[in-house]
């Protein structure tokens, strides 16, 4: 049995408890239903990064043998990889460009399914916006 005398009453609140203002205005259904759209976006982005990582490793192997990155991704087959992974969003090959400075740009069109030319969209707080812009493979300085 509970030691508190008021536990059986519907209005019981533990000492010091108070309702947060944000919860008071929240829609009850929104507290029960998870944000599945953001979960799917994050899963698709992570799958894309894994596939881009696979391609980036193959690109680096090609560069070590030939001295430069290939003009197209098809040059990696079959020397560096048996087959190229498909973009999870479009079902086609990921977008690839060899840049003039000897590097490359590897990206997916992202959740909005629009080719933004490898431009990453950011939110107001500086975080990457998964819903718009392209999902670009990050390149680090050698």
N, C-alpha and C positions, 0 to 999 in steps of 0.2 A: 504494500500500500504506500502511496506517495506521502511524504511527510508534510507537504504543503496543504493547508486547509482549503485553499481555493482552487486546487487542480481540477476538481469536478465541474467547475463553473466554466461556461463558454467564454467569458471575458478574461480568463486568467492570463497574466503576463508575468514572466519572471522579473525579479527586482532589477532595475537598471535597463530593462528592455525598452526600445522605442522603434517605431516603424520609420524606415529611411524614406525621405521624400521621393526619391526616384522610384522606389518600389510602390509607393502609394499611387502613383500615376501610371504605372506600367499596366499594359494589357495582360490579363492573367494567362491567356493562351501563349503569349510570347515568352513567358517564363517556362513553359512546359515544352515548347517545340524548339529544337536546336536549329541553328542557322546552317542548314544543309548546303545552301548555295556556296557559302564561303568555304565549307569543308571540301566540296567538290572542286572548287577553284584551286585550293591549296594542294589537293591530291594531284590534279592535272599538272600544276606548276612543278611539283616535285618529280613526277614521272618525266616531264619534259626536261628538267635539269639532269636526271639520270641518263636519258638518251643523249642529251647534248654532251655530257661528260664522256660517254662512250665515243662519240664522234670526235670530240676534242683530242682524246688520246690517240685515235687513229690519225688525225691531222698532224699531231706532233711526231708520230712515227714516220709519216710520209715526209715531213719537213727534214727530219734527221737523215733520211736516205737521199732525198733529192735536193736539199738545200733551200727549198721554198715550199710554201703551202700550195696545194693544187688549185687549178682554176675552177674546177667543179668538184662536188662531192663524189661523183661517179668515178673519178680517178682513184679513189680509195679501194674500189672493188676490182678484183679480188685480192690485190696485193696486201692491204692492211685489214680489211674486214670481209667476211663472206657476203654480207648484205647490209644495207643501211637501214636503221630503224626509221619508222614513219612518225611524223608529227601526230601527236595524240589529238590535236584539235582538228586538223584538216585531213589527215590520212595520207598526206603527200610527204615528200622529203622536206626536212627542215630547210629554212632559207639560209643561204650561205653566200658570202661575198669575200673575195680576197681583196684586202685594202692596199692602197698604194704604199703604205709605210711598212709592208712586209708582214702584216698581221692578218687577222680574219675577223669577220662578223658572222656569228652563228646565232640564229634566233628562230622562235616560233611566232606565229601571228597572234597568239594569246587568246584569251577568253572571248574577246570581241570579234574574232575571226576576220579581222581587217589587217592587211599588211601596212604597218606604219613605218616601214623602212628601217626597222631595228631600233625604234625610239621607245624607251622605257617611260611609262607614265608614272608619276608620283602623286601621292596624296598631299594634302596641306601640311601634314606633320613630317613629310620627307620619306615616308614608307612607300614601297612599291605598290602601285594600284594593280591588283590582279585582274580586275574587271576590264581595264582598258590598257591600250598600249601593247607592245610586243614583249615577249619573254626572251631576254637576251642572255647568251652564255657570257659570264664574266671572264674577262681576260686580265691577267695580272702581268706586271712588268717583269720581264726576264732578267 
